[in-house]
């Protein structure tokens, strides 16, 4: 990044106030947002626009809240009855001293204590087949405490339905970091069962999440996901992304032939055909990437207020428009982009608010029926 990358004259006072006051961004993050190497250009702009900045203590509290997942008073009260301060601090990834201050600010009492009879009770017959986390919930202590008092656990093989039930019971996040380590910690039998059930599967990676993905999506042992273009096996990414670079099974090598620099090559071919079929006058406005650059619409503070229902899904500053002809907009939903439907809905609501009509074109529909989709677009623009 460079401090010469963005012309500060193009940054308005309103944009800075939205980012700083409404979206609670720091000066550093605003500088990074606009492509600067540090916050100095932003500080100069704040002085020029006479924008009041937060105090050091206010800024420190904001940074702390943004960095950590701070528990609510109700959550903290509940955990203080069954967990130690150290365990809660580790759960929320917060320094113990910081958590103690939060407890004090909430005016809460620490009611947690370790049952002195755990060692005697934990080895009773009724608890023999339970996992560490199940025992921790019964005795109200951490898994580490359970493992300290109980060294051996009954080995069991779970079937698929039991595995799914265990994930719900243990509240395991399939897309969370450290999932495998967490599984081993709370229930070694769960880890071993997943490994055994996927032993003969054709795996494309060493990731344990691929095994979980195949089980939960009912893959048979021989199933291999392949690229729809080159037919090579697709790489496995994460549980959320699955195989390939998109939901339509495209490998990384073939992806570059269909999407380039954030703009779909297929979409530009369609837009060129549309442009050739339009009889433009000197009063008509027509813009798209390959013709004369994408049309940009900036988001104003009033827009955010009017669309408060969609605030979390709205872009921060502006929208790039795929194709615009006067007050008609065509959005090309490619196979790699437009995965977040909530963001697409929010964008449509914003464009409608600004007086534009929007037509969405799905890439696969266009490939299957190019002439039909071309006619649909032309009719929409001329209506």
C-alpha positions, 0 to 999 in steps of 0.5 A: 500500500502507498499513501499516494494510492488514493487521492484524498480529495476524493474522500468526503467528510460524510464518508469519514463520519459514516466509517468512524461514527456509524461503523465504529472503525478506527483511524488505522482501519479507515486508512487501510480501507482507502488503501493508505499505508498508515493513518496519517493521511486520515488524521490530516483529513479529520483535522481539515474537516474538523471531525472530532475524534474519540479519546484514548480510553474510548478508542482502547475500549472500542479496539478491545470490543472489536478484538474480543467477543465480549460476553453479555451480563446474562451469559457471564452470570451463567458461566460464573456458576459452572466455570472458573474465571480462567476457563471463561477467559480462555473460552472468550479468548480474553486476558484473565485480568480484563475479564475480572474487570468486566465482571466487576463492571457488571457487578457480578459475583463469582459463585463457581467452586470445584466439587470436592467429591468429583474424584470419588463420584466420577468413577461410579458405574452410572458415569462409566460410558460418558465422554469427558464433555458429558461428565463436565456438564454433569459436574459443572467443571471444565473438560481438563478437570474431568480428565485430571480425575478420570484417566481412562474412558470407554472406547465406543464406535458411533454410527453416522446418526450418533455422530451428528447428534454428538456435534449438536450436543457438544455445540461444535462449530463446523466452520470454526478454527481448531475444530479437530483439536476440540473434537479430540479434547471433548470426545476421542471416540467421536474423532476415532469414529469419523476416522474409521467411517471414512477410512476407505474414502477417496480423499483429496486432502489431509484435512479432517474436515474433509472426512466430516464433510463427506459423512455429513453430505452422504458421500459414498466411498468412491465419489470424487468431485471433478471440475466441470470443465477439465474433469480433474479432481477438485481440491478440498478447501473448508467445510463451508466451501467444500470442493473447488472454488465455487458452488458449481464445481470449477477448479482453480486452473479453469476459474481463470478462464471464466473470471478475471480480475473480479469481472466475469469474462462471460458477462462482458461477452453478453454485455457486448452483444447487448450493446450492439443491439441498442440504438443509443442516442446522445442522451442515453447513458450506458456503462459496463467494464469493457466499454467505458468502465463500471458505473459507481454509485456511492452510499449516503448516510440517509440511505443507510438510515432508510435501509437500516433493516439491511444495514449489516449486508450493505456495502460500506461506501459504494457499489460497482454496477455490472451494466447500466442503461439509463435507469435500468441495471443488469447484474450478472450472477457468476458461478464464483461471485454473488454467493451471499444472497443477503448482500445481493438483496441489500444491494437491490433494495439500495438500487431500487431506493435510488430509482433503478430497476434491476434484472439478475442474470444467472451465468448457468442460465445464460450458458444454457440459453444464450439467445433467450437470455440476450432477448430477455435483457434487451426487452428489459432495457427497452421496456 
